[in-house]
């Protein structure tokens, strides 16, 4: 666990050939490390991988589809430090701080509704 960020950051591309993901934490972690992702269209990946910018979502996890996605990412203009920062920024809304803040706001909203006097 401690070394995952180093591995993600060292990779040129993270390939996620899963058949099923409820959300897609691995691709999200890779993106948070600035590494573009090629993933099969599973879970929520199509909602946070930006084609041509942060990676590629392929229809299925067949090897030829994944190879196509890898080629798309690797043929993209040279990968720079600035590009890695943009990839990281693309998933900032999923940081633990933002997720926890959203949950707290939702709980406060529910509490305010249920704690208000009934008219």
N, C-alpha and C positions, 0 to 999 in steps of 0.2 A: 504494500500500500504506500509506504513512504517513498518508494522510487518511481511510482507511476508517472508523476509529472515529468520526471527526467526522460523516461522512455517516450512519452507522448511528444515532448518537445524535440527530441532527437530525430523523430520520424519525419520523412518527407510527406507522407500521407498516412492516415489511419483508415484501414479498410474494415468495414463491419458487414460481414456476409451473413448475418443472422437470419433465421427463419421467423423469429418472433422476438419482439422487445415490447414491453408494456409502455415504456417511455423512450429509452435510448440514452442511458447514462454514459456509456462508453463514448459515443460520438460527441456528446456534450462536453465530457471531460477533455477529449482531444482538442476540440475547438477552443475551450478555455485555456489550453496551453499554446494556442496559436497554430495548431496543426490542422490543415484541411482534411476533410473526411469524404470518403466514398462509402455509401451505405445503400443496402437494399431498402426498398420502400416499405419499412416496417415501423410500427409505433408512431412516434411523433417526429421522426427525423426530418420529414419534409417540411415541418413547421419551423425548424431552426437551422437547417443547412440551406444556404443561399446559393443556388446553382451558378457556377461561374465565378463566385466570389469566395465562398468558404468551403466549397467542395462540390459533390455531385451525388444526387440520389438516382439510383438505377431501379428499373421496374422490378426485377427479381434478382436473387443472388446467384444466378447462373454465372459460371466463370467468365464467359464472353462479355456479359453485361458489366461485371466488376472490372474486367480488363479495359473496357471502353471508358468507364468512369475514371480509372487510374490514369489512362492516357489523357483524358480531358483535363484533369488536375495537373498532371506533370507537363503538359504542353502549354499551360497557362503562362503568361509572362513571368519572368524570373521572380522567384519568391524572395522578398526582402523583409527586413525587420519591420518596416512600416506595414507590409501586408500581414505579417503575423499579428501585429497589434490590432489591425482591423478585424482579423478573424476572432481574436479574443474579445474585442468589443462587441461583436455580433451576438454574443451569448451572455453579456453582462446582466441582463434581466433575470437570468437563472442563478445568480450568485446566492449563496445561503443568506446573506444579509437582505437582499431584495425579497427572496421567498419568505423569510421570517417576518419581514416588515409587512408584506401583503397579508400574511396570516393574522398578525396582530391587528392590522386595520380591520380585517373582516370580523374578527372576534369582538373588537370594540364596537363595530357597527351593530352586531347582533345584540350585544349587551345593552347598548343605548336604546335599541328598540324594545327589548324586554324589560328594561328597568324604568322606562318612562311611565308616568302615571296614566292610567286608563281614564279617558274622558267620558 
